[in-house]
Amino acid sequence: QVQLVESGGGLVQAGGSLRLSCVASGRTFSIVPMAWFRQAPGKEREFVAATRWSGGSIYYTYYTDSVKGRFTISRDNAKNTVYLQMNSLKPEDSAVYLCAAAINPGRPPVETSTYDYWGQGTQVTVSS
């Protein structure tokens, strides 16, 4: 069983920055694929970024096209925490951001169905 708790959301003006955090508990965190998704009202849940262990100290990262160059996913295994640094925020980034964890590292990292555990989400609102 994995429990995920997100924090760091809020209201920010366009062009601003936020850093989201997700603390995980319950499994060997360092090898667990982790991801951030977001969901805006009336829209489907959308992949944002993921990190997956590839062996040793190397982790692959993945991003949806709309956030490349603006968002950065990272993890601190000592703190069982994954972060999402969001810069140059736009109004279209407004959504509930959810942290996710997968049991099986072999599934596609961008698919919602890959992830077995989800946090409650944290609201991000970007004003124009």
Disulfide bonds with the S-S distance in Angstrom:
Cys22-Cys99 2.06
